[in-house]
Amino acid sequence: MDGHDTDALAEQIKNLPNGSGKPGAIICDTVKGKGVDFMEDDNNWHYRVPKPEEVEEAHKQLGLVEGEAA
């Protein structure tokens, strides 16, 4: 499923079999850094820490202000 669709993901989690004693799994397709043009599909962000100005730009691109939805 689309791992960026948080509503659909929450619904899938609610629908996982419960009480069977067996683990459940949901496989999600995602894009690293989705929604931030300088991070998207760039493996360097698996270990690199963004500078404050990069965090600010990422928040703008994601529609976030100080870490909260705008």
Residue, then its C-alpha position, 0 to 999 in steps of 0.5 A: m500500500d501507499g505508505h504516505d497515505t496515513d489515513a489508509l495506513a491507520e485503517q489497515i492497522k485497525n483491520l489487522p487480525n487480533g488475537s491469533g497469536k501470529p504477527g501481522a505485517i503491512i508492506c508500504d511503498t514509500v519514497k525517501g524524503k517525499g515532499v522535500d525536493f532536496m531530500e527526495d530519493d537521496n540516500n545521503w539523508h539516511y545519515r546526514v543531519p539537516k542544517p537549521e536552514e534546511v529544516e526550515e525549508a523542509h518545513k515550508q515545503l511540507g506545509l509545516v510551521e515549527g513542526e505543526a501542521a499549518 
